[in-house]
Each structure stands twice: as structure tokens, then as C-alpha cells.
Amino acid sequence: MTPSGAAHSRVVLHVPHAGVDIPAWTRPHLLLDDATLAAEVAALTDHGTGEIAAAAARAARTRPWLLVNPVSRFVVDVERFPDEREEMAAVGMGAVYTHGTRGQRIRDDDPAHRDALLAAFYAPWAEAVETLVAQRIAATGGCVLIDVHSYAPDPLPYERHGGGPRPPVCLGTDPVHTPAWLVAAARAAFGAGVALDTPFSGAYVPLSRHGTDPRVSALMVEIRRGTDPAAVTGALTELIDAA
């Protein structure tokens, strides 16, 4: 994973859930048969977000930096808190999932295996993002992290806040790291059909800077599956250049 962008760009596109790779040594610890696991991966992968982010990065005048995670979130979810701060741990879907989208058991509680997964996948990803954010701050004085996701048109059973509106584009915000100008730029870029923090909220910031470093701005862009990818790519390109 070698991200590349313009030296003057402070924008990082972060795509954590597009990957489908399940390394062979991790597979025996997943309790599902191949067909059931494939269905779970299909349901929860952020399909197409890597391609949308890459296309927007190529089209943007300002040439942002791009990080796309190739590993499935059923191996490790690199965006979840690894400790008690993670609310999804209550349904067995913290950094290392023990339960699937329907609440079914998918992995035994195995602290040694969990630690091995975090060391192999979570820590390197966190380090890669932290390094890139630090480089952008050193080069430009700040960093804008745009977190690119997709979500299902209908709520999945695992969702803890699935009862709200499901707009074509959901903008997830952080109370510390999402400035008003960034929300305004996203609203202008995506236009009608945008809502804030529904059905998902929050925005990814490296743990070492979360809540403490105002030089890091962050916004999550959640694309409802079935939304025109060309239109989304154009809007994301506009947001990148505005940011």
C-alpha cells in the first residue's frame, strides 16, 4: 500500500471497508461455511467505494492522497475502536467481529487470535494512516480526512441506529473534527438528498489525534447502494477540490 498524491494536497481519501481479502491463516477461525461467509461479506462490504474514490482522486485538480484497505472487515475492522470505547462491541462487532450481520456467532472468543489479528492488520493500517496524516500536516499545516463508505438501502439486523432516514448520501460528522465549512462544502457538492448522521454517524481520525488535534478535519461520506456512481464520483471530486 503506497499512497500517492500531490505534495500540496492536504486531502486524504480513506476507504476502510472496500476489501474482500481473507488471508488463508485467518479463515479457519471463522465458523461459517464458504457460502454463508460469502453472503456476509457481500452484505457488509462497501462495494465500489474503492473505485469511486480512485476515480474522484484521478479527476480532482488537487490530486488527493488515497488509502484503500484490501482486507475484509470480517478479518479486522480497521475503523473500529479496539477497546471499550467501541459501541459496536456490544453486538459482537468491535475491531474483531465475533458476530455477524444477523447477530449469529461467526468467531469464537479467542484473545490470542484477536491479538494476532490486531497486530497483523489493525496496527499497520493505523500506522499507515497516522504517517500519511502527519506528512500532510507537515507539508500543508493540516489534513482533511474524507472517509468513504457505502450502506444498504434497507437496515441490516446488526445496525444499532437503523430506524432513521436512509438518504442517498449520509454525511457523518465528529463534534471536534468536522468544521462547519467542510459540511457546507459537502452539502454544496452532493446537493439534494444529503442528510447528517443518519443512519450512521462519526468520522475516522487516527487514535493518537482523535479529540485533541484540530489540524485534522474529518468527514464520513456514506453512499446508499444503488445511488448513481457517476454522480457520486463527480460530487466527491468537487468536494476534494473544495477541501
BALOBA-1460 file (C-alpha; in Angstrom, 3 decimals):
// residues 243
<rec num="1" residu="m" x="0.000" y="0.000" z="0.000"/>
<rec num="2" residu="t" x="1.860" y="3.074" z="-1.270"/>
<rec num="3" residu="p" x="-0.421" y="6.115" z="-1.393"/>
<rec num="4" residu="s" x="0.420" y="8.917" z="-3.787"/>
<rec num="5" residu="g" x="-0.888" y="12.435" z="-4.200"/>
<rec num="6" residu="a" x="0.226" y="15.992" z="-4.758"/>
<rec num="7" residu="a" x="2.745" y="17.499" z="-2.378"/>
<rec num="8" residu="h" x="0.453" y="20.499" z="-1.849"/>
<rec num="9" residu="s" x="-2.702" y="18.450" z="-1.166"/>
<rec num="10" residu="r" x="-3.996" y="18.136" z="2.369"/>
<rec num="11" residu="v" x="-6.854" y="15.781" z="1.430"/>
<rec num="12" residu="v" x="-6.728" y="12.054" z="2.238"/>
<rec num="13" residu="l" x="-9.422" y="9.713" z="0.938"/>
<rec num="14" residu="h" x="-9.774" y="6.864" z="3.433"/>
<rec num="15" residu="v" x="-11.592" y="3.715" z="2.237"/>
<rec num="16" residu="p" x="-11.504" y="1.098" z="5.021"/>
<rec num="17" residu="h" x="-14.291" y="-1.337" z="4.106"/>
<rec num="18" residu="a" x="-13.937" y="-1.979" z="0.364"/>
<rec num="19" residu="g" x="-11.706" y="-5.037" z="0.738"/>
<rec num="20" residu="v" x="-12.767" y="-8.668" z="0.422"/>
<rec num="21" residu="d" x="-9.446" y="-10.448" z="1.052"/>
<rec num="22" residu="i" x="-9.468" y="-13.086" z="3.811"/>
<rec num="23" residu="p" x="-5.912" y="-14.380" z="4.318"/>
<rec num="24" residu="a" x="-5.707" y="-18.153" z="4.494"/>
<rec num="25" residu="w" x="-4.409" y="-18.317" z="8.065"/>
<rec num="26" residu="t" x="-7.415" y="-16.361" z="9.333"/>
<rec num="27" residu="r" x="-10.084" y="-18.456" z="7.580"/>
<rec num="28" residu="p" x="-10.164" y="-21.486" z="9.973"/>
<rec num="29" residu="h" x="-11.153" y="-19.178" z="12.828"/>
<rec num="30" residu="l" x="-14.319" y="-18.087" z="11.026"/>
<rec num="31" residu="l" x="-17.073" y="-20.559" z="11.892"/>
<rec num="32" residu="l" x="-19.220" y="-20.031" z="8.780"/>
<rec num="33" residu="d" x="-19.206" y="-22.306" z="5.757"/>
<rec num="34" residu="d" x="-17.996" y="-20.795" z="2.492"/>
<rec num="35" residu="a" x="-21.432" y="-19.906" z="1.147"/>
<rec num="36" residu="t" x="-22.591" y="-18.272" z="4.371"/>
<rec num="37" residu="l" x="-19.356" y="-16.337" z="4.747"/>
<rec num="38" residu="a" x="-19.623" y="-15.149" z="1.142"/>
<rec num="39" residu="a" x="-23.153" y="-13.887" z="1.871"/>
<rec num="40" residu="e" x="-21.943" y="-12.000" z="4.939"/>
<rec num="41" residu="v" x="-19.064" y="-10.437" z="3.020"/>
<rec num="42" residu="a" x="-21.435" y="-9.437" z="0.230"/>
<rec num="43" residu="a" x="-23.829" y="-7.828" z="2.708"/>
<rec num="44" residu="l" x="-21.270" y="-5.778" z="4.610"/>
<rec num="45" residu="t" x="-18.521" y="-4.868" z="2.142"/>
<rec num="46" residu="d" x="-18.586" y="-1.258" z="0.915"/>
<rec num="47" residu="h" x="-18.813" y="-2.325" z="-2.706"/>
<rec num="48" residu="g" x="-17.477" y="0.088" z="-5.300"/>
<rec num="49" residu="t" x="-16.150" y="2.645" z="-2.856"/>
<rec num="50" residu="g" x="-12.528" y="1.970" z="-3.796"/>
<rec num="51" residu="e" x="-13.314" y="2.545" z="-7.455"/>
<rec num="52" residu="i" x="-15.344" y="5.696" z="-6.736"/>
<rec num="53" residu="a" x="-12.604" y="7.159" z="-4.549"/>
<rec num="54" residu="a" x="-9.894" y="6.296" z="-7.088"/>
<rec num="55" residu="a" x="-11.883" y="7.860" z="-9.940"/>
<rec num="56" residu="a" x="-12.509" y="11.011" z="-7.925"/>
<rec num="57" residu="a" x="-8.837" y="11.214" z="-6.988"/>
<rec num="58" residu="r" x="-7.834" y="10.998" z="-10.665"/>
<rec num="59" residu="a" x="-10.368" y="13.634" z="-11.680"/>
<rec num="60" residu="a" x="-9.608" y="16.136" z="-8.920"/>
<rec num="61" residu="r" x="-7.401" y="19.061" z="-9.830"/>
<rec num="62" residu="t" x="-5.775" y="18.953" z="-6.411"/>
<rec num="63" residu="r" x="-4.690" y="15.270" z="-6.578"/>
<rec num="64" residu="p" x="-5.571" y="13.953" z="-3.107"/>
<rec num="65" residu="w" x="-3.948" y="11.051" z="-1.333"/>
<rec num="66" residu="l" x="-5.737" y="7.701" z="-1.298"/>
<rec num="67" residu="l" x="-5.761" y="4.748" z="1.117"/>
<rec num="68" residu="v" x="-7.889" y="1.713" z="0.193"/>
<rec num="69" residu="n" x="-7.863" y="-1.271" z="2.551"/>
<rec num="70" residu="p" x="-7.830" y="-4.604" z="0.616"/>
<rec num="71" residu="v" x="-8.599" y="-6.799" z="3.656"/>
<rec num="72" residu="s" x="-12.174" y="-7.725" z="4.549"/>
<rec num="73" residu="r" x="-13.662" y="-6.202" z="7.668"/>
<rec num="74" residu="f" x="-14.541" y="-9.793" z="8.673"/>
<rec num="75" residu="v" x="-10.824" y="-10.231" z="9.346"/>
<rec num="76" residu="v" x="-10.349" y="-6.942" z="11.200"/>
<rec num="77" residu="d" x="-12.405" y="-3.769" z="11.128"/>
<rec num="78" residu="v" x="-9.644" y="-1.174" z="10.991"/>
<rec num="79" residu="e" x="-12.041" y="1.693" z="11.691"/>
<rec num="80" residu="r" x="-13.474" y="0.476" z="14.977"/>
<rec num="81" residu="f" x="-12.026" y="1.392" z="18.355"/>
<rec num="82" residu="p" x="-10.019" y="-1.577" z="19.665"/>
<rec num="83" residu="d" x="-11.279" y="-1.168" z="23.241"/>
<rec num="84" residu="e" x="-14.288" y="-0.308" z="25.404"/>
<rec num="85" residu="r" x="-14.923" y="2.949" z="23.509"/>
<rec num="86" residu="e" x="-16.429" y="0.975" z="20.617"/>
<rec num="87" residu="e" x="-20.230" y="0.833" z="20.895"/>
<rec num="88" residu="m" x="-20.483" y="-1.927" z="18.274"/>
<rec num="89" residu="a" x="-18.629" y="-4.271" z="20.625"/>
<rec num="90" residu="a" x="-21.981" y="-4.641" z="22.389"/>
<rec num="91" residu="v" x="-23.253" y="-6.644" z="19.388"/>
<rec num="92" residu="g" x="-20.009" y="-8.554" z="18.836"/>
<rec num="93" residu="m" x="-18.773" y="-6.275" z="16.059"/>
<rec num="94" residu="g" x="-15.863" y="-4.389" z="17.542"/>
<rec num="95" residu="a" x="-12.464" y="-4.347" z="15.861"/>
<rec num="96" residu="v" x="-12.550" y="-8.167" z="15.587"/>
<rec num="97" residu="y" x="-16.052" y="-9.483" z="14.925"/>
<rec num="98" residu="t" x="-17.390" y="-12.408" z="16.931"/>
<rec num="99" residu="h" x="-20.886" y="-11.999" z="15.470"/>
<rec num="100" residu="g" x="-22.280" y="-11.296" z="12.002"/>
<rec num="101" residu="t" x="-24.917" y="-9.103" z="10.432"/>
<rec num="102" residu="r" x="-27.811" y="-11.183" z="11.850"/>
<rec num="103" residu="g" x="-26.354" y="-11.497" z="15.328"/>
<rec num="104" residu="q" x="-25.074" y="-15.017" z="14.624"/>
<rec num="105" residu="r" x="-21.815" y="-16.290" z="16.103"/>
<rec num="106" residu="i" x="-19.043" y="-16.182" z="13.482"/>
<rec num="107" residu="r" x="-15.864" y="-16.466" z="15.559"/>
<rec num="108" residu="d" x="-15.050" y="-17.926" z="18.964"/>
<rec num="109" residu="d" x="-13.779" y="-15.699" z="21.744"/>
<rec num="110" residu="d" x="-10.027" y="-16.244" z="21.402"/>
<rec num="111" residu="p" x="-7.883" y="-13.467" z="22.911"/>
<rec num="112" residu="a" x="-4.661" y="-14.826" z="21.413"/>
<rec num="113" residu="h" x="-6.096" y="-14.905" z="17.895"/>
<rec num="114" residu="r" x="-7.654" y="-11.478" z="18.389"/>
<rec num="115" residu="d" x="-4.272" y="-10.072" z="19.386"/>
<rec num="116" residu="a" x="-2.640" y="-11.701" z="16.360"/>
<rec num="117" residu="l" x="-5.224" y="-10.160" z="14.025"/>
<rec num="118" residu="l" x="-4.822" y="-6.718" z="15.551"/>
<rec num="119" residu="a" x="-1.041" y="-6.940" z="15.254"/>
<rec num="120" residu="a" x="-1.162" y="-8.172" z="11.656"/>
<rec num="121" residu="f" x="-3.817" y="-5.830" z="10.266"/>
<rec num="122" residu="y" x="-5.125" y="-3.189" z="12.669"/>
<rec num="123" residu="a" x="-1.828" y="-1.765" z="13.865"/>
<rec num="124" residu="p" x="-0.198" y="-1.496" z="10.403"/>
<rec num="125" residu="w" x="-3.270" y="0.218" z="8.950"/>
<rec num="126" residu="a" x="-3.434" y="2.678" z="11.845"/>
<rec num="127" residu="e" x="0.269" y="3.398" z="11.411"/>
<rec num="128" residu="a" x="-0.138" y="3.961" z="7.668"/>
<rec num="129" residu="v" x="-2.957" y="6.465" z="8.208"/>
<rec num="130" residu="e" x="-1.136" y="8.207" z="11.036"/>
<rec num="131" residu="t" x="2.010" y="8.514" z="8.942"/>
<rec num="132" residu="l" x="0.145" y="9.979" z="5.982"/>
<rec num="133" residu="v" x="-1.807" y="12.419" z="8.169"/>
<rec num="134" residu="a" x="1.423" y="13.547" z="9.838"/>
<rec num="135" residu="q" x="3.040" y="14.071" z="6.439"/>
<rec num="136" residu="r" x="0.105" y="16.159" z="5.209"/>
<rec num="137" residu="i" x="0.198" y="18.300" z="8.356"/>
<rec num="138" residu="a" x="3.943" y="18.816" z="7.998"/>
<rec num="139" residu="a" x="3.587" y="19.744" z="4.334"/>
<rec num="140" residu="t" x="0.423" y="21.850" z="4.400"/>
<rec num="141" residu="g" x="-0.369" y="22.709" z="8.019"/>
<rec num="142" residu="g" x="-3.445" y="20.488" z="8.149"/>
<rec num="143" residu="c" x="-5.171" y="17.356" z="6.876"/>
<rec num="144" residu="v" x="-8.720" y="16.720" z="5.663"/>
<rec num="145" residu="l" x="-9.724" y="13.069" z="6.015"/>
<rec num="146" residu="i" x="-12.677" y="12.083" z="3.835"/>
<rec num="147" residu="d" x="-13.895" y="8.664" z="4.896"/>
<rec num="148" residu="v" x="-15.686" y="6.872" z="2.017"/>
<rec num="149" residu="h" x="-18.291" y="4.162" z="2.730"/>
<rec num="150" residu="s" x="-21.479" y="2.638" z="1.367"/>
<rec num="151" residu="y" x="-24.532" y="1.199" z="3.089"/>
<rec num="152" residu="a" x="-27.534" y="-0.984" z="2.322"/>
<rec num="153" residu="p" x="-30.848" y="0.589" z="1.237"/>
<rec num="154" residu="d" x="-32.657" y="-1.364" z="3.974"/>
<rec num="155" residu="p" x="-31.447" y="-1.730" z="7.563"/>
<rec num="156" residu="l" x="-29.436" y="-4.835" z="8.407"/>
<rec num="157" residu="p" x="-30.185" y="-6.554" z="11.737"/>
<rec num="158" residu="y" x="-26.830" y="-5.588" z="13.291"/>
<rec num="159" residu="e" x="-27.455" y="-1.841" z="12.946"/>
<rec num="160" residu="r" x="-27.975" y="-0.131" z="16.281"/>
<rec num="161" residu="h" x="-29.476" y="3.049" z="14.801"/>
<rec num="162" residu="g" x="-31.135" y="1.731" z="11.659"/>
<rec num="163" residu="g" x="-34.557" y="3.277" z="12.204"/>
<rec num="164" residu="g" x="-33.775" y="6.733" z="10.831"/>
<rec num="165" residu="p" x="-33.785" y="8.115" z="7.284"/>
<rec num="166" residu="r" x="-31.536" y="6.454" z="4.705"/>
<rec num="167" residu="p" x="-30.702" y="9.238" z="2.231"/>
<rec num="168" residu="p" x="-28.706" y="8.775" z="-0.989"/>
<rec num="169" residu="v" x="-25.717" y="10.292" z="0.826"/>
<rec num="170" residu="c" x="-25.206" y="10.388" z="4.586"/>
<rec num="171" residu="l" x="-22.562" y="12.736" z="5.955"/>
<rec num="172" residu="g" x="-21.069" y="11.511" z="9.230"/>
<rec num="173" residu="t" x="-19.609" y="14.162" z="11.491"/>
<rec num="174" residu="d" x="-17.387" y="14.371" z="14.551"/>
<rec num="175" residu="p" x="-18.039" y="17.072" z="17.176"/>
<rec num="176" residu="v" x="-14.365" y="18.030" z="17.334"/>
<rec num="177" residu="h" x="-13.004" y="17.312" z="13.871"/>
<rec num="178" residu="t" x="-15.812" y="18.276" z="11.462"/>
<rec num="179" residu="p" x="-15.824" y="22.043" z="10.901"/>
<rec num="180" residu="a" x="-18.874" y="23.840" z="9.535"/>
<rec num="181" residu="w" x="-17.068" y="24.805" z="6.330"/>
<rec num="182" residu="l" x="-16.455" y="21.133" z="5.484"/>
<rec num="183" residu="v" x="-20.122" y="20.217" z="5.985"/>
<rec num="184" residu="a" x="-21.130" y="23.198" z="3.835"/>
<rec num="185" residu="a" x="-18.715" y="22.136" z="1.085"/>
<rec num="186" residu="a" x="-20.110" y="18.590" z="1.138"/>
<rec num="187" residu="r" x="-23.696" y="19.816" z="1.013"/>
<rec num="188" residu="a" x="-22.844" y="22.036" z="-1.952"/>
<rec num="189" residu="a" x="-21.100" y="19.169" z="-3.741"/>
<rec num="190" residu="f" x="-23.695" y="16.440" z="-3.173"/>
<rec num="191" residu="g" x="-26.778" y="18.665" z="-3.359"/>
<rec num="192" residu="a" x="-30.258" y="17.392" z="-2.552"/>
<rec num="193" residu="g" x="-30.684" y="14.071" z="-0.828"/>
<rec num="194" residu="v" x="-27.975" y="14.631" z="1.768"/>
<rec num="195" residu="a" x="-28.557" y="14.172" z="5.500"/>
<rec num="196" residu="l" x="-26.277" y="14.435" z="8.515"/>
<rec num="197" residu="d" x="-25.503" y="11.490" z="10.795"/>
<rec num="198" residu="t" x="-28.278" y="9.160" z="9.636"/>
<rec num="199" residu="p" x="-28.229" y="6.214" z="9.528"/>
<rec num="200" residu="f" x="-24.539" y="6.355" z="10.545"/>
<rec num="201" residu="s" x="-22.526" y="8.991" z="12.360"/>
<rec num="202" residu="g" x="-18.936" y="9.824" z="13.164"/>
<rec num="203" residu="a" x="-15.796" y="10.274" z="11.101"/>
<rec num="204" residu="y" x="-12.451" y="8.487" z="11.257"/>
<rec num="205" residu="v" x="-9.472" y="10.222" z="12.864"/>
<rec num="206" residu="p" x="-6.231" y="8.485" z="13.906"/>
<rec num="207" residu="l" x="-6.448" y="7.474" z="17.565"/>
<rec num="208" residu="s" x="-3.368" y="9.483" z="18.502"/>
<rec num="209" residu="r" x="-5.087" y="12.676" z="17.294"/>
<rec num="210" residu="h" x="-8.737" y="11.912" z="17.983"/>
<rec num="211" residu="g" x="-10.324" y="14.678" z="20.015"/>
<rec num="212" residu="t" x="-7.048" y="16.521" z="20.505"/>
<rec num="213" residu="d" x="-5.600" y="17.808" z="17.209"/>
<rec num="214" residu="p" x="-7.688" y="20.493" z="15.476"/>
<rec num="215" residu="r" x="-5.379" y="20.377" z="12.455"/>
<rec num="216" residu="v" x="-7.178" y="17.174" z="11.430"/>
<rec num="217" residu="s" x="-10.589" y="17.746" z="9.835"/>
<rec num="218" residu="a" x="-12.736" y="14.715" z="9.071"/>
<rec num="219" residu="l" x="-15.980" y="13.825" z="7.332"/>
<rec num="220" residu="m" x="-17.576" y="10.465" z="6.564"/>
<rec num="221" residu="v" x="-19.342" y="10.092" z="3.212"/>
<rec num="222" residu="e" x="-21.796" y="7.154" z="3.279"/>
<rec num="223" residu="i" x="-23.243" y="6.318" z="-0.160"/>
<rec num="224" residu="r" x="-26.510" y="4.398" z="-0.249"/>
<rec num="225" residu="r" x="-26.040" y="1.413" z="-2.534"/>
<rec num="226" residu="g" x="-27.836" y="1.884" z="-5.822"/>
<rec num="227" residu="t" x="-27.035" y="5.604" z="-5.958"/>
<rec num="228" residu="d" x="-25.618" y="6.622" z="-9.358"/>
<rec num="229" residu="p" x="-21.832" y="6.061" z="-9.024"/>
<rec num="230" residu="a" x="-21.009" y="8.593" z="-11.742"/>
<rec num="231" residu="a" x="-22.921" y="11.318" z="-9.935"/>
<rec num="232" residu="v" x="-21.294" y="10.382" z="-6.631"/>
<rec num="233" residu="t" x="-17.841" y="10.411" z="-8.213"/>
<rec num="234" residu="g" x="-18.447" y="13.884" z="-9.636"/>
<rec num="235" residu="a" x="-19.678" y="15.207" z="-6.311"/>
<rec num="236" residu="l" x="-16.772" y="13.657" z="-4.417"/>
<rec num="237" residu="t" x="-14.351" y="15.224" z="-6.914"/>
<rec num="238" residu="e" x="-15.939" y="18.621" z="-6.269"/>
<rec num="239" residu="l" x="-15.652" y="18.126" z="-2.505"/>
<rec num="240" residu="i" x="-11.975" y="17.162" z="-2.786"/>
<rec num="241" residu="d" x="-11.150" y="20.318" z="-4.709"/>
<rec num="242" residu="a" x="-13.164" y="22.466" z="-2.295"/>
<rec num="243" residu="a" x="-11.375" y="20.946" z="0.691"/>
